[in-house]
């Protein structure tokens, strides 16, 4: 059975409001739109129209890595933060530096992070990032000791309103350069 476009759009709107998490086109088609013969392209068109409908509102329809979600506009963040008595968790500089290195240099090992930062990275830092759902292990590097390779997750992208890592802000060029080769004492590299 076919529904008028406006009705399909309001059904998508309602689903995104009540889901409590981002929904992608496939999830929308297999759940709330399951009874209707709609293509993925048509659902994308309806989402684009819905985003336009909210362009002058306090909330916006945003596409993130996991799909589409409604969220408050960033420009109202300070005022809206007064609604919550709990403060957002504050992360140490070490945690934020580690997360930044993982995001920009992934996949990366703990030893490579330590080489760049110049200090040891505690297990607690890595565990904090994993518990938050921002970082995960994606395997092991094929070198002696087979260290864990770390990378960011979809939750990381969603939290920071990114669809992909390509949307990360530009970084200082020196951080994009390859890791320096660590020479042992008495080794001149020849």
Secondary structure by P-SEA (a helix, b strand, c coil): ccccaaaaaaaaaaaaaaccccccaaaaaacccccccccaaaaaaaaaaaaaaaccccccccccccbbbbbcccccccccccccccccccccaaaaaaaaaaaccccccaaaaaaaacccccaaaaaaaaaacccccccccccccccbbbbbcaaaaaaacccccccccccccccccccccccccccccc
